[in-house]
Amino acid sequence: MCGRYVLGVRLAYIRNRLQQNGMQVDEAPDDEEIRETYNFAPGNYGVVYRADAGDERHDDATKDENAQQQETKGDERADYKEHEDKRIKYKLQKMRWGLIPFWTKRQPDYGSMMRTINCRDDSLIDNRGMWTTMKKRKRCVVVCQGFYEWLKKGPGGKEKIPHFVKRKDGDLMCFAGLWDCVTYEGSDEKLYTYTIITTSSNSYLKFLHDRMPVILEPGSDAMMKWLDPQRTTWTEELQSILKPYEGELECYPVPKEVGKVGNDSPDFILPIDGKQKKGSIANFFANVGKKGEQKDKEDELQSKGLHAKADLRETKDHEWSEDNAPKPVPKEEEVDEQLKSPRGIKRERLPEDAAEVAAASKAVKTEETSTSPFSPIKEKKEVPTGSSPIKSGLKLPSGKAMNATKKKASSDGSQPITNFFKK
């Protein structure tokens, strides 16, 4: 987790709160650039806080090696003194949720992007894998009000009850994150994207899920170390920052209507009282008809003083996801565009990360893979009605062949995460 969070305040408010917590903000986008929503889903543009050290590509292995040779734990403090006279600037920036690595040459399919909305803390321990460059030079903080997680109940966990998690003091939540900047082939436009780092749940949230976002205290020493652009070597000290939250949190069930990304209401962050009022906003979303859905929603939102633009993407459960949040399904035009473009993404040569292989092995079911709009559909041989394979002269596969087929099918979803961004 996390797969859904809340960003229902204006950017000006975020800037003021960070400054009140002693955090420097030298640059920020206009309020209108960030959509306020109580149901923030992957693929949306959120607010990221980071040091402004330039967005140049750090994919030169030689530079990294030289930096590692020059920097050691013993002389790190000396480096900081040398840069004391240089004032570091910090900025709030609009970025898209779902990290796309800088080496990507073409727009990835939606499924690949969904696999990088989160980054496990244990996948950062070794200096290898797709996160290596980002963890050294592209660390950030993702700002929000709190996040949602779905509690699985009933036989097979089929029933999912949404819960909202926030700080007990009601202040903004700051997640540890990584960011990157990509420019696709044939384009001059820079696309900034980010991922949220997760760790083991603390004792308070263990009942809900075994993972939680890494939450940092605004203006704390840990946050300043995490954001420091002069720390370009991954150390045990940086790794130790990624731990379960020790502060006080509040968690409670909320309306099930939050499960659909097209719904948006301040009711979603209020505790469910069992009996919702007939005219409540949450009930409105539950009863909206399919006909004229977008216009009806936007008119109703405007009349209630909420956001005029609704997100109408459908949602679907995914086995490979680390969290229990229903994931948005790409719009039809996005699917069409992906079908037209070649599948796969070019990248620089990159070693595989064992931790990411394990994470990616929680793959999409074979059943889902076979019906994916991005996979070629195999033609089925027609068998005459009422005839058995023996009578029709069709050969049945041997036991070995059938076992080989099963092995092949089961391995379809166990690819490392870096394979989704391959050449």
C-alpha positions as CSV (number, residue, x, y, z in Angstrom):
1,M,0.0,0.0,0.0
2,C,-0.9,2.8,-0.5
3,G,-3.2,2.8,-3.6
4,R,-5.5,5.8,-2.8
5,Y,-5.1,8.9,-0.7
6,V,-6.7,12.3,0.1
7,L,-5.7,15.7,-1.3
8,G,-8.7,17.9,-0.6
9,V,-7.0,21.2,0.3
10,R,-5.6,24.0,-1.8
11,L,-1.9,24.2,-2.7
12,A,-1.7,27.6,-0.8
13,Y,-2.8,25.8,2.4
14,I,-0.1,23.1,1.9
15,R,2.6,25.7,1.4
16,N,1.6,27.6,4.5
17,R,1.5,24.5,6.7
18,L,4.9,23.4,5.5
19,Q,6.3,26.8,6.2
20,Q,4.8,26.9,9.7
21,N,6.6,23.6,10.3
22,G,9.9,25.3,9.4
23,M,10.1,23.9,5.9
24,Q,11.5,26.2,3.2
25,V,9.3,26.6,0.1
26,D,11.0,28.7,-2.6
27,E,8.8,27.7,-5.5
28,A,5.3,26.3,-6.0
29,P,2.8,25.9,-8.8
30,D,-0.5,27.8,-9.0
31,D,-3.5,26.5,-7.0
32,E,-5.4,25.7,-10.2
33,E,-2.7,23.2,-11.4
34,I,-3.5,20.7,-8.7
35,R,-6.9,19.1,-8.5
36,E,-8.3,18.9,-5.0
37,T,-9.9,15.5,-4.4
38,Y,-10.9,13.3,-1.5
39,N,-10.3,10.3,-3.7
40,F,-6.8,10.6,-5.2
41,A,-5.9,7.6,-7.5
42,P,-2.8,6.5,-9.4
43,G,-2.3,8.4,-12.6
44,N,-3.4,11.7,-11.1
45,Y,-1.1,14.7,-10.6
46,G,-0.2,15.2,-7.0
47,V,2.0,17.5,-4.8
48,V,5.6,16.6,-4.3
49,Y,8.1,18.5,-2.1
50,R,11.8,18.2,-3.0
51,A,15.2,19.9,-3.1
52,D,15.7,21.8,-6.4
53,A,19.0,20.4,-7.5
54,G,18.2,20.1,-11.2
55,D,16.4,17.3,-13.1
56,E,19.3,16.2,-15.3
57,R,19.6,12.5,-16.0
58,H,21.9,10.7,-13.6
59,D,22.3,7.6,-15.7
60,D,26.0,7.9,-16.2
61,A,27.5,5.0,-14.4
62,T,31.0,6.5,-14.4
63,K,29.7,9.6,-12.5
64,D,28.1,7.4,-9.9
65,E,31.3,5.3,-9.4
66,N,33.4,8.5,-9.0
67,A,31.0,9.9,-6.5
68,Q,31.1,6.7,-4.5
69,Q,34.9,6.7,-4.5
70,Q,35.1,10.3,-3.3
71,E,32.4,10.1,-0.6
72,T,32.8,8.0,2.5
73,K,31.1,8.0,5.9
74,G,34.1,9.7,7.4
75,D,34.3,12.7,5.1
76,E,30.5,13.3,4.6
77,R,30.4,16.0,7.3
78,A,33.3,17.8,5.7
79,D,31.4,17.9,2.4
80,Y,28.4,19.5,4.2
81,K,30.7,22.3,5.6
82,E,32.1,22.9,2.2
83,H,28.5,23.5,0.9
84,E,27.3,25.6,3.9
85,D,27.5,28.8,1.9
86,K,25.4,27.4,-0.9
87,R,21.7,27.9,-0.1
88,I,19.7,24.9,-1.2
89,K,16.3,25.7,-2.7
90,Y,13.2,23.6,-2.0
91,K,10.0,23.5,-4.1
92,L,6.5,22.1,-4.3
93,Q,6.0,20.4,-7.7
94,K,3.2,18.9,-9.7
95,M,4.0,15.3,-10.6
96,R,2.1,12.2,-11.8
97,W,1.6,9.3,-9.5
98,G,3.2,6.1,-10.9
99,L,7.0,6.4,-11.5
100,I,8.3,6.1,-15.0
101,P,12.1,5.7,-15.2
102,F,14.2,8.2,-17.1
103,W,15.5,5.6,-19.5
104,T,12.0,4.9,-20.9
105,K,11.7,5.6,-24.6
106,R,8.0,5.3,-25.1
107,Q,4.9,5.7,-23.0
108,P,4.4,2.6,-20.9
109,D,1.1,0.7,-20.8
110,Y,-1.1,1.3,-17.9
111,G,-0.3,-1.9,-16.1
112,S,3.4,-1.2,-16.1
113,M,2.8,2.2,-14.5
114,M,0.5,0.8,-11.9
115,R,3.4,-1.5,-10.7
116,T,5.5,1.5,-9.7
117,I,3.0,3.5,-7.6
118,N,4.8,2.0,-4.6
119,C,8.4,1.0,-3.8
120,R,9.1,-1.4,-1.0
121,D,11.8,-0.2,1.5
122,D,13.6,-3.6,1.4
123,S,14.1,-3.2,-2.4
124,L,16.4,-0.2,-1.6
125,I,18.9,-2.1,0.6
126,D,21.2,-3.3,-2.2
127,N,22.7,-1.0,-4.8
128,R,21.1,-2.6,-7.8
129,G,17.7,-2.6,-9.5
130,M,15.6,0.1,-11.1
131,W,15.5,2.3,-8.0
132,T,19.3,2.8,-7.6
133,T,19.7,6.2,-9.3
134,M,16.5,7.6,-7.8
135,K,17.3,6.7,-4.2
136,K,20.7,8.4,-4.4
137,R,19.7,11.7,-6.1
138,K,15.9,11.9,-6.5
139,R,14.3,11.6,-3.1
140,C,11.2,13.5,-2.3
141,V,8.2,13.9,0.0
142,V,4.6,13.3,-1.1
143,V,2.1,15.5,0.6
144,C,-1.5,14.5,1.5
145,Q,-4.1,14.5,4.3
146,G,-4.2,10.8,4.8
147,F,-4.7,7.5,2.9
148,Y,-7.3,4.8,2.4
149,E,-6.8,1.0,2.9
150,W,-9.4,-1.7,2.4
151,L,-9.9,-4.3,5.1
152,K,-10.6,-7.8,3.7
153,K,-13.4,-9.7,5.5
154,G,-15.6,-12.7,4.9
155,P,-14.8,-15.9,3.1
156,G,-11.7,-15.5,0.9
157,G,-11.6,-11.8,1.8
158,K,-14.2,-11.0,-0.8
159,E,-15.8,-8.3,1.3
160,K,-13.6,-5.1,1.4
161,I,-14.3,-2.4,3.9
162,P,-12.6,1.0,3.2
163,H,-10.8,2.7,6.1
164,F,-9.3,6.2,6.3
165,V,-6.0,6.7,8.0
166,K,-4.8,10.1,9.2
167,R,-2.6,11.7,11.8
168,K,-4.3,12.0,15.1
169,D,-3.5,15.8,15.2
170,G,-5.1,16.3,11.8
171,D,-1.9,17.8,10.3
172,L,-0.7,17.0,6.7
173,M,0.9,13.6,6.1
174,C,4.3,13.5,4.4
175,F,5.2,10.2,2.7
176,A,8.8,9.4,1.8
177,G,9.0,9.0,-2.0
178,L,11.2,8.9,-5.1
179,W,10.8,10.9,-8.3
180,D,12.1,10.8,-11.8
181,C,11.8,12.8,-15.0
182,V,11.4,11.2,-18.5
183,T,11.4,12.6,-22.0
184,Y,10.0,10.2,-24.6
185,E,11.6,9.7,-28.0
186,G,10.4,12.3,-30.5
187,S,9.2,14.6,-27.8
188,D,10.7,17.6,-25.9
189,E,8.2,17.5,-23.1
190,K,9.4,16.5,-19.6
191,L,7.2,14.2,-17.6
192,Y,7.7,14.2,-13.8
193,T,6.5,11.1,-11.9
194,Y,6.8,9.7,-8.4
195,T,6.4,6.6,-6.2
196,I,5.5,6.2,-2.5
197,I,7.9,4.1,-0.4
198,T,6.2,1.5,1.9
199,T,7.4,-0.4,4.9
200,S,6.0,-2.8,7.5
201,S,2.9,-1.7,9.3
202,N,3.1,-0.4,12.8
203,S,1.2,-2.2,15.6
204,Y,-1.7,0.1,15.2
205,L,-2.4,-0.7,11.6
206,K,-1.4,-4.4,11.6
207,F,-5.1,-5.4,11.6
208,L,-5.7,-3.5,8.4
209,H,-2.7,-4.4,6.3
210,D,0.9,-5.7,6.7
211,R,2.3,-2.7,4.8
212,M,2.0,1.1,5.2
213,P,3.6,4.2,3.6
214,V,6.8,5.6,5.2
215,I,5.5,8.7,7.1
216,L,8.0,11.5,7.9
217,E,7.5,14.3,10.5
218,P,7.4,17.7,8.7
219,G,10.5,19.7,9.4
220,S,12.2,16.8,11.3
221,D,15.9,15.9,11.1
222,A,15.0,12.7,9.4
223,M,13.0,14.6,6.7
224,M,15.9,17.0,6.1
225,K,18.4,14.2,5.7
226,W,16.0,12.4,3.3
227,L,15.7,15.5,1.2
228,D,19.4,16.6,1.3
229,P,20.7,16.7,-2.3
230,Q,24.3,16.5,-1.1
231,R,23.7,13.0,0.2
232,T,24.3,11.2,-3.1
233,T,25.5,7.9,-1.6
234,W,23.0,5.5,-0.2
235,T,23.9,4.8,3.4
236,E,22.5,2.8,6.4
237,E,21.5,6.1,7.9
238,L,19.2,6.9,4.9
239,Q,17.8,3.3,4.9
240,S,17.1,3.6,8.7
241,I,14.7,6.5,8.0
242,L,12.4,4.1,6.2
243,K,10.6,2.6,9.2
244,P,7.0,2.2,10.5
245,Y,5.5,5.4,11.8
246,E,5.9,5.9,15.6
247,G,3.5,8.8,16.0
248,E,-0.2,8.6,16.7
249,L,-2.6,7.8,13.9
250,E,-6.4,7.5,13.7
251,C,-8.1,4.9,11.5
252,Y,-11.8,4.2,11.0
253,P,-14.3,2.8,8.4
254,V,-15.6,5.1,5.7
255,P,-18.3,4.9,3.0
256,K,-17.9,2.2,0.4
257,E,-18.5,4.7,-2.4
258,V,-14.9,5.8,-2.1
259,G,-14.0,2.5,-3.9
260,K,-14.9,4.1,-7.3
261,V,-12.4,6.7,-8.4
262,G,-15.2,8.7,-10.1
263,N,-16.7,9.5,-6.7
264,D,-15.5,12.5,-4.8
265,S,-16.9,13.8,-1.5
266,P,-15.7,15.2,1.8
267,D,-18.0,12.6,3.4
268,F,-15.3,10.0,2.4
269,I,-13.0,11.1,5.3
270,L,-15.7,11.1,7.9
271,P,-16.4,8.0,10.1
272,I,-19.3,6.0,8.9
273,D,-22.2,6.1,11.3
274,G,-24.1,3.1,10.0
275,K,-27.1,5.2,8.9
276,Q,-26.2,7.8,6.3
277,K,-28.7,10.6,5.7
278,K,-30.9,10.2,2.6
279,G,-29.5,13.3,0.9
280,S,-25.9,12.8,1.8
281,I,-23.3,13.2,-1.0
282,A,-22.1,9.6,-0.5
283,N,-25.5,8.3,-1.2
284,F,-25.8,10.5,-4.3
285,F,-22.8,8.8,-5.8
286,A,-24.2,5.4,-5.1
287,N,-27.4,6.1,-7.0
288,V,-26.0,8.0,-10.0
289,G,-27.3,6.3,-13.2
290,K,-25.0,5.4,-16.1
291,K,-26.9,7.6,-18.5
292,G,-25.4,11.1,-18.6
293,E,-23.2,10.1,-15.7
294,Q,-20.4,12.7,-16.2
295,K,-22.8,15.7,-16.6
296,D,-24.9,14.7,-13.7
297,K,-21.9,14.3,-11.4
298,E,-20.3,17.5,-12.4
299,D,-23.5,19.5,-12.0
300,E,-24.1,18.0,-8.6
301,L,-20.6,18.6,-7.5
302,Q,-20.7,22.2,-8.5
303,S,-24.1,22.8,-6.7
304,K,-22.5,21.4,-3.5
305,G,-19.4,23.5,-3.9
306,L,-17.2,20.6,-4.8
307,H,-15.0,20.0,-7.8
308,A,-16.5,20.3,-11.2
309,K,-14.4,17.7,-13.0
310,A,-15.2,14.1,-12.2
311,D,-12.8,11.1,-12.7
312,L,-15.0,8.5,-14.3
313,R,-12.5,5.7,-14.6
314,E,-13.8,2.3,-13.6
315,T,-12.0,0.2,-11.0
316,K,-10.8,-3.4,-10.8
317,D,-9.1,-5.6,-8.2
318,H,-5.6,-6.7,-9.1
319,E,-3.8,-9.7,-7.5
320,W,-0.3,-8.2,-8.1
321,S,-1.0,-5.0,-6.2
322,E,0.6,-4.5,-2.8
323,D,-2.5,-2.8,-1.4
324,N,-6.2,-3.7,-1.4
325,A,-7.4,-0.6,-3.1
326,P,-9.5,-1.1,-6.3
327,K,-7.3,0.2,-9.2
328,P,-8.6,2.5,-11.9
329,V,-9.1,0.9,-15.3
330,P,-7.6,3.0,-18.2
331,K,-10.1,4.8,-20.3
332,E,-11.0,3.3,-23.7
333,E,-9.0,5.8,-25.7
334,E,-5.9,5.0,-23.6
335,V,-6.3,1.3,-24.3
336,D,-6.7,2.0,-28.0
337,E,-3.5,4.1,-28.0
338,Q,-1.6,1.4,-26.2
339,L,-2.8,-1.2,-28.7
340,K,-1.5,1.0,-31.6
341,S,2.0,1.5,-30.1
342,P,4.6,-1.3,-29.7
343,R,4.5,-3.1,-26.4
344,G,7.5,-2.7,-24.1
345,I,9.8,0.1,-23.1
346,K,13.4,0.6,-24.1
347,R,15.8,1.1,-21.2
348,E,19.4,1.1,-20.3
349,R,21.0,-2.2,-19.3
350,L,20.0,-2.8,-15.7
351,P,20.7,-5.6,-13.2
352,E,17.7,-7.4,-11.7
353,D,16.7,-6.8,-8.1
354,A,15.9,-10.0,-6.2
355,A,13.5,-8.1,-3.9
356,E,11.6,-6.7,-6.9
357,V,11.4,-10.1,-8.5
358,A,9.7,-11.3,-5.3
359,A,7.3,-8.3,-5.4
360,A,6.5,-8.8,-9.0
361,S,5.9,-12.5,-8.5
362,K,2.5,-11.6,-7.0
363,A,1.4,-11.5,-10.6
364,V,-1.8,-11.0,-12.4
365,K,-3.8,-14.3,-12.5
366,T,-3.2,-16.4,-15.6
367,E,-6.9,-16.0,-16.3
368,E,-6.6,-12.2,-16.3
369,T,-3.5,-12.2,-18.4
370,S,-5.2,-14.2,-21.1
371,T,-7.9,-11.7,-21.4
372,S,-5.7,-8.6,-21.1
373,P,-6.3,-6.0,-23.9
374,F,-2.5,-5.7,-24.3
375,S,-1.9,-9.4,-25.0
376,P,-2.4,-11.0,-28.5
377,I,-5.5,-13.3,-28.6
378,K,-4.7,-16.8,-29.7
379,E,-7.1,-18.4,-32.2
380,K,-9.0,-21.4,-30.9
381,K,-9.3,-24.5,-33.0
382,E,-12.9,-25.4,-33.5
383,V,-14.0,-28.9,-32.5
384,P,-17.2,-30.2,-34.2
385,T,-20.2,-30.1,-31.8
386,G,-21.0,-33.4,-30.1
387,S,-17.7,-35.0,-31.1
388,S,-15.0,-36.1,-28.7
389,P,-11.3,-35.4,-29.3
390,I,-10.8,-39.1,-30.0
391,K,-13.5,-39.4,-32.6
392,S,-12.5,-36.2,-34.3
393,G,-8.9,-37.4,-34.7
394,L,-7.4,-34.7,-32.5
395,K,-4.3,-35.7,-30.6
396,L,-4.3,-35.1,-26.8
397,P,-1.0,-33.7,-25.3
398,S,1.0,-36.2,-23.3
399,G,1.5,-35.9,-19.6
400,K,4.9,-34.2,-20.0
401,A,3.5,-31.8,-22.5
402,M,0.7,-30.8,-20.2
403,N,3.1,-30.3,-17.3
404,A,5.3,-28.1,-19.5
405,T,2.2,-26.1,-20.5
406,K,1.3,-25.6,-16.9
407,K,4.8,-24.5,-16.0
408,K,4.8,-22.0,-18.8
409,A,1.5,-20.6,-17.7
410,S,2.5,-20.3,-14.1
411,S,5.7,-18.4,-14.9
412,D,3.9,-15.7,-16.9
413,G,3.4,-13.5,-13.9
414,S,6.7,-14.0,-12.1
415,Q,8.8,-11.5,-14.1
416,P,10.9,-8.9,-12.3
417,I,9.5,-5.4,-12.2
418,T,12.3,-4.2,-14.4
419,N,11.0,-6.4,-17.2
420,F,8.0,-4.1,-17.5
421,F,10.4,-1.3,-18.6
422,K,12.6,-3.3,-20.9
423,K,13.7,-2.6,-24.5
